[in-house]
Amino acid sequence: MGGNREIRIFEAGNRPAAFDRLWARVFEDEQVLIDGFFLNFPGEISAYGLYEGERLLSGLTQFRMGDLVAPGEEGGPAGGTLLAPALVSYAICTDPAARGRGAGAAITAFAAERAQAAGAVSVLSPAEESLVDFYRPIGYQPFFQVRTGMVMAGREAPAGAPAAGESPEVHFEKIPAADYQAVREDLLRDRPHIRLSPRALELVRLFSAGEDSLYLVNEGEACAVLGEEEEGRPLLQEVLVRPGSPLTAMKIARAAIDRFGLQACFWRAPVRSERKEGGRAPEKVRTQTQGMILGPADLEAALAEAAKGPYFGFPFD
């Protein structure tokens, strides 16, 4: 680190107040959320601060999200083949007055090196699509793609799909986190993905609406997590559908409008080969980069062998 810059490493319980203040300033998060994040990962989370003298320029939080796994043998048990532990770089924040001076890139590269030294892959979720090119020079590749869309109450349904208010065939059953994890692994068995650790799964639960809005859909035909976007708008944070099912993410979102009395419902789901989402879609469906990876040189080849694209899941936005 050149000049009088240095990166300091803090365990969760001894991070300085300046670290939390920078996080809160950049992302407008409340202290209770920041504290809760660190308390959720005892022994599996660190805070890194890039200092210039005694001035904190940039901060980054790194935690163990789970394991990156590849599809298992066809007909075999859910869970897949372990590729590497997954360490996520989160809340990458730079003092606005210090931007453009390489602080964010430096601390992100440092976290990636720490992950590699531990035999893990480094994963991050760009806050917006334009940041993909910011992280590429550091070595990150945009492996994890996701489809997003929105359904509004009262809008015309896609051809062949029931309108909101006419979808009784989609049933939501609230289930415990451990049961959700088992269904999730089963539905993701045919694509590389991050298998969530128990701590990460607990954070998913806490980030869901009502802190326990994890749902089984049609007795395991699909599963979904109901939460909120940063603006407070309802969001199906994850919609997973069993291959061959007549259900789609958009159809489940339409049913959620009825089930939960919503005016609109945003949703996220893994990419799929079909070009259409449940027929003619009046609302926009788009694909975006949800996660990027920096790992061993043979990792890209291992992921490319899968028939379906890798899936990240939860950026904890």
VOGU-3710 file (C-alpha; in Angstrom, 3 decimals, decimal comma):
1> mggnreirif> 0,000/0,000/0,000  1,663/3,213/-1,156  2,269/6,419/0,772  0,739/6,500/4,228  -2,144/4,228/3,300  -2,789/0,941/5,058  -5,594/-1,599/5,354  -6,633/-2,564/8,853  -8,561/-5,717/9,698  -11,195/-5,710/12,428
11> eagnrpaafd> -13,158/-8,549/13,946  -16,878/-7,975/14,230  -16,822/-6,900/17,859  -13,947/-4,426/17,671  -14,652/-2,511/14,482  -14,326/1,265/14,953  -17,345/3,573/15,055  -15,985/5,336/11,961  -16,495/2,121/9,975  -20,190/1,981/10,855
21> rlwarvfede> -20,620/5,701/10,210  -19,168/5,364/6,705  -21,426/2,371/5,964  -24,484/4,256/7,204  -23,538/7,408/5,290  -23,030/5,671/1,953  -25,928/3,183/2,076  -28,285/5,042/4,431  -28,660/1,937/6,610  -29,659/2,193/10,246
31> qvlidgffln> -27,265/1,136/13,001  -29,547/-1,691/14,080  -29,196/-3,275/10,619  -25,396/-2,933/10,658  -25,155/-4,400/14,149  -27,515/-7,210/13,216  -25,424/-8,089/10,191  -22,252/-8,494/12,253  -24,006/-10,316/15,093  -25,437/-12,817/12,618
41> fpgeisaygl> -22,014/-14,155/11,549  -19,990/-14,759/14,733  -16,484/-15,860/13,735  -17,364/-15,735/10,015  -17,208/-11,996/9,294  -14,519/-9,312/9,179  -14,418/-5,573/8,564  -11,622/-4,060/6,466  -10,784/-0,379/6,526  -8,476/1,464/4,129
51> yegerllsgl> -6,836/4,328/6,017  -4,791/7,295/4,969  -3,107/8,253/8,190  -6,019/8,131/10,640  -8,676/8,949/8,040  -10,915/6,104/6,909  -11,224/6,275/3,117  -12,998/3,028/2,341  -14,607/0,082/4,126  -15,643/-3,454/3,214
61> tqfrmgdlva> -17,380/-6,296/5,053  -16,496/-9,892/4,188  -18,497/-12,879/5,420  -18,921/-16,588/4,747  -22,150/-16,987/2,773  -21,858/-20,726/2,204  -20,341/-22,937/-0,486  -20,203/-22,700/-4,246  -21,424/-26,052/-5,551  -21,700/-27,578/-9,020
71> pgeeggpagg> -24,559/-29,837/-10,170  -24,383/-33,328/-8,717  -24,945/-36,656/-10,415  -28,315/-36,972/-12,135  -30,660/-38,753/-9,786  -28,259/-38,244/-6,889  -28,951/-36,407/-3,638  -29,460/-32,649/-3,609  -26,452/-30,567/-2,614  -24,144/-30,935/-5,589
81> tllapalvsy> -20,367/-31,080/-5,688  -18,400/-28,655/-3,543  -16,189/-26,305/-5,574  -15,076/-23,907/-2,847  -16,273/-21,920/0,155  -17,836/-18,592/-0,857  -16,728/-15,390/0,890  -18,875/-12,395/-0,012  -17,559/-8,827/-0,104  -20,428/-6,659/1,072
91> aictdpaarg> -21,146/-2,986/1,808  -18,127/-1,787/-0,168  -18,189/1,917/0,657  -15,876/4,845/-0,015  -15,945/8,307/1,500  -17,481/10,487/-1,242  -14,629/12,973/-0,819  -12,082/10,223/-1,553  -13,686/8,704/-4,644  -11,660/8,480/-7,825
101> rgagaaitaf> -8,443/7,794/-5,928  -8,478/3,988/-6,134  -9,550/3,363/-2,541  -12,554/1,191/-3,418  -10,581/-0,894/-5,906  -7,719/-1,349/-3,436  -9,850/-2,627/-0,574  -11,866/-4,873/-2,909  -8,671/-6,428/-4,275  -7,399/-6,910/-0,713
111> aaeraqaaga> -10,549/-8,813/0,259  -10,246/-10,978/-2,854  -6,666/-11,855/-1,952  -7,720/-12,776/1,578  -10,423/-15,080/0,192  -8,033/-16,785/-2,190  -5,458/-17,250/0,578  -8,164/-19,049/2,563  -8,953/-21,349/-0,383  -12,287/-19,672/-1,059
121> vsvlspaees> -13,856/-17,867/-3,992  -14,490/-14,159/-3,578  -18,012/-13,114/-4,515  -19,584/-9,677/-4,729  -22,841/-8,238/-5,980  -22,481/-4,989/-7,967  -24,994/-2,443/-6,707  -25,769/-1,504/-10,317  -24,924/-2,894/-13,749  -22,467/-0,074/-14,514
131> lvdfyrpigy> -20,186/-1,312/-11,703  -19,518/-4,601/-13,511  -16,810/-2,885/-15,548  -15,380/-1,323/-12,370  -14,734/-4,764/-10,841  -13,471/-6,492/-14,008  -9,913/-5,036/-13,836  -9,595/-6,463/-10,319  -10,267/-9,926/-11,759  -13,965/-10,452/-11,077
141> qpffqvrtgm> -16,113/-12,080/-13,744  -19,926/-11,642/-14,020  -20,929/-15,290/-13,595  -24,244/-14,944/-11,772  -27,123/-13,640/-13,877  -30,688/-13,168/-12,690  -34,049/-12,300/-14,274  -36,096/-9,539/-12,720  -39,591/-8,332/-13,404  -42,645/-6,622/-11,982
151> vmagreapag> -46,361/-7,383/-11,937  -49,036/-4,822/-11,055  -52,534/-5,440/-9,739  -55,226/-4,926/-12,336  -52,900/-5,276/-15,328  -53,806/-7,544/-18,213  -52,305/-10,997/-17,725  -49,968/-12,635/-20,275  -51,705/-14,833/-22,836  -52,588/-18,151/-21,300
161> apaagespev> -52,005/-16,966/-17,725  -54,677/-16,068/-15,169  -55,120/-12,427/-14,226  -54,614/-11,208/-10,688  -57,662/-12,277/-8,714  -58,044/-15,447/-10,817  -55,139/-17,665/-9,741  -56,408/-20,043/-7,032  -54,183/-22,834/-8,355  -51,083/-21,197/-6,827
171> hfekipaady> -50,860/-21,936/-3,112  -48,368/-20,468/-0,624  -47,425/-22,372/2,534  -45,135/-20,715/5,085  -42,303/-23,074/6,069  -39,305/-23,022/8,475  -35,887/-21,953/7,215  -34,456/-25,479/7,335  -37,317/-26,805/5,193  -36,880/-23,943/2,749
181> qavredllrd> -33,174/-24,779/2,461  -33,942/-28,406/1,601  -36,435/-27,436/-1,108  -34,067/-24,761/-2,429  -31,233/-27,245/-2,836  -33,509/-29,689/-4,613  -34,724/-27,049/-7,079  -31,174/-25,820/-7,759  -29,600/-29,248/-8,165  -29,145/-28,793/-11,937
191> rphirlspra> -27,171/-25,525/-11,839  -24,081/-24,166/-10,039  -25,146/-22,064/-7,083  -24,243/-20,899/-3,609  -25,486/-23,328/-0,990  -26,342/-21,046/1,914  -24,753/-21,540/5,307  -27,125/-21,714/8,309  -26,045/-18,167/9,228  -26,732/-16,844/5,744
201> lelvrlfsag> -30,094/-18,599/5,725  -30,935/-16,900/9,013  -30,130/-13,528/7,428  -32,427/-14,396/4,512  -35,171/-15,055/7,041  -34,519/-11,778/8,857  -34,556/-9,848/5,577  -37,887/-11,373/4,542  -41,202/-9,649/5,214  -42,270/-10,318/8,766
211> edslylvneg> -38,913/-12,070/9,350  -40,293/-15,463/8,366  -41,854/-15,140/4,906  -40,315/-18,244/3,345  -42,863/-20,128/1,281  -43,384/-23,502/-0,298  -45,458/-23,089/-3,468  -47,823/-25,856/-4,593  -46,283/-28,466/-2,289  -42,749/-28,116/-3,638
221> eacavlgeee> -43,403/-27,224/-7,249  -41,659/-23,953/-6,408  -40,455/-21,895/-3,458  -40,242/-18,164/-2,827  -39,102/-15,572/-0,292  -41,175/-12,430/0,184  -39,237/-9,348/1,238  -38,875/-5,695/0,313  -36,732/-3,551/-1,936  -34,763/-0,686/-0,396
231> egrpllqevl> -37,660/1,628/-1,252  -40,002/-0,607/0,739  -41,734/-2,099/-2,306  -42,745/-5,802/-2,097  -40,144/-8,075/-3,658  -40,054/-11,820/-4,172  -36,343/-11,939/-3,370  -36,094/-15,391/-4,851  -38,480/-17,468/-6,954  -37,346/-21,001/-7,813
241> vrpgspltam> -39,498/-23,242/-10,002  -39,082/-26,962/-10,610  -38,092/-27,775/-14,226  -41,107/-28,801/-16,288  -43,596/-27,069/-14,005  -46,324/-24,948/-15,627  -45,585/-22,305/-12,998  -43,430/-19,298/-13,829  -41,937/-16,549/-11,701  -44,407/-14,076/-13,158
251> kiaraaidrf> -47,379/-16,335/-12,472  -46,253/-16,748/-8,863  -45,826/-12,981/-8,554  -49,386/-12,494/-9,846  -50,656/-14,954/-7,270  -48,671/-13,131/-4,559  -50,572/-9,934/-5,365  -53,791/-11,744/-4,472  -52,415/-13,711/-1,536  -50,783/-10,757/0,221
261> glqacfwrap> -53,003/-7,905/-0,940  -50,313/-6,080/-2,926  -50,606/-3,317/-5,501  -47,423/-4,454/-7,260  -44,856/-7,204/-6,857  -41,257/-7,229/-8,049  -39,529/-10,590/-8,450  -36,125/-12,200/-9,061  -35,468/-15,650/-10,487  -32,663/-17,643/-12,140
271> vrserkeggr> -32,106/-17,195/-15,867  -33,873/-19,675/-18,112  -33,524/-20,752/-21,730  -37,031/-19,715/-22,753  -37,323/-16,235/-24,203  -40,802/-15,622/-22,817  -41,926/-15,575/-19,209  -45,371/-17,158/-19,071  -46,456/-16,075/-22,561  -46,818/-12,482/-23,771
281> apekvrtqtq> -45,550/-10,333/-20,900  -46,904/-6,772/-20,611  -44,382/-5,911/-17,878  -40,688/-5,674/-18,630  -38,522/-8,672/-17,817  -34,781/-8,126/-17,894  -31,574/-9,970/-17,128  -28,871/-8,411/-15,004  -25,643/-9,341/-13,251  -26,395/-10,273/-9,671
291> gmilgpadle> -22,984/-11,600/-8,678  -19,355/-11,692/-9,770  -16,642/-14,193/-8,847  -12,876/-14,148/-8,471  -11,453/-17,602/-7,878  -9,118/-20,331/-9,162  -8,270/-20,341/-12,864  -10,202/-23,555/-13,510  -13,362/-22,283/-11,871  -14,809/-20,716/-15,019
301> aalaeaakgp> -14,392/-23,974/-16,916  -16,104/-25,939/-14,142  -19,067/-23,560/-14,191  -19,255/-23,510/-17,991  -19,788/-27,282/-18,080  -23,185/-26,957/-16,450  -26,265/-26,992/-18,663  -27,754/-24,037/-16,773  -26,126/-20,814/-15,701  -24,816/-20,230/-12,153
311> yfgfpfd> -27,187/-18,699/-9,618  -26,267/-16,439/-6,692  -29,539/-15,802/-4,906  -29,357/-13,162/-2,206  -27,423/-9,891/-2,520  -28,996/-8,753/0,797  -30,068/-5,471/-0,750
//
